[in-house]
């Protein structure tokens, strides 16, 4: 079982803390979508991008969905603004 934390507005809507029986980032997203039903797309749509932190290490490559998670997964929204 891993601990999933969701920061920002998405965390307010979906819940900041989750415990899931998954082994990859992709499986975690699939489980969140299945459990949050209609609000999942709306919640994650508040930010243009997210930084994923797997077991304390930021994930920066394209194969993030297959990244193994041992203990924790953290979704952090990327702040953006206009001039």
Secondary structure, 3 states (H helix, E strand, C coil): CEEEEECHHHHHHHCCEEEECCCEHHHHHHHHHHHHCCHHHHHHCCCCCEEEEECCEEECCCCHHHCECCCEEEEEECCCCCC
